[in-house]
Amino acid sequence: QVQLVESGGGLVQAGGSLGLSCAASGRTFSNFALGWFRQAPGKEREFVAVISYNGATTFYADSVKGRFTISRDNAKNTASLQMNNLKPEDTAVYFCALHRIPVAVTNSTFHFGSWGQGTQVTVSS
């Protein structure tokens, strides 16, 4: 069973930057796509970004495209989400998760089976 731990959240002013990290242990990290999702109060969890098992392919939600960058380091079992030009609407709890199926790359929350506990990101206007 894999365990994921997010870190790096915090409070930042609009236009600022934050970097989130996701550390994995257990199941073979490098065989699975890694996704970042977020959930704002009163809203459903939504897709933010995903990176393929080998880092060759990335996809982003339209709302963060051009501002966020997802990356991974399989040698260290870690992944990151660099967030630039943050907006108040980016405020949410951010989660990292591993895909259920080796090699597959999708963006549905239902396809991800291992979740971290989340880290809060708050962007003030």
Disulfide bonds with the S-S distance in Angstrom:
Cys22-Cys96 2.11
